[in-house]
Amino acid sequence: MLAAAYRHRLHWTELVGGDVSMTLPYPWQVRFNKSGITPAPRMDIPVDPALIDDLYERIPDFRRAYEPDGMTPDEFEAYGASSRTLRAFIMSYHDLMGAIRDVTLPNPDVKVA
């Protein structure tokens, strides 16, 4: 599993101990280092069944992702969360290439202030 897009400390602490690759942005790593939180394995702590039931009832895409046979491998790529993540990674790559292009070969039609 790949953990990215940190927006809260639980996106880090709740995944400790799992077979997870965490791509921590530097500002979040600094925050975590200064937080005083001692990382402890939590990945194997069961989720409250009432929370699972609530999500299962309310969110059809949760059911698709939660159930072992909720999606075929072919459906996974077009699944909303997967598709948005892949698009963001691809867009970031193209943004980086554009920044490099602008440094190495500046656009002659854009005036630099």
Phi, psi and omega in degrees: 000145177249124177256126180210179177060055180292131177228355185200152182298332180295337177293344176258304189297325184283348180259355181298132179096353180269168175276077191228140169262120181255122177260083184280119172296147185307313180301324178289322178298318177298315179299315180297318181297327181271355189286337185080000178283130176266116180299133177223142179303126180228354187299332183268003177283123182298145175281142178306121181304330179295325177293317178298314180301317180297312178297318181299320182287320189269333191235102181304322179293333174296315179302316181300319182281328185282319183287135179305325179250026183291335179217150170277161176305325179293331180282337186300319183297326181269355178299135187314305183296318179295313182297317179296319179295312180298319178296320179295319178297315180295318179297319178299319178299313180294324176298317178297315179298322178295319178296318178295317178301316183293331177281316184280332180218079184302147178287118183291346180268359179248122180278133178271129182284000000 
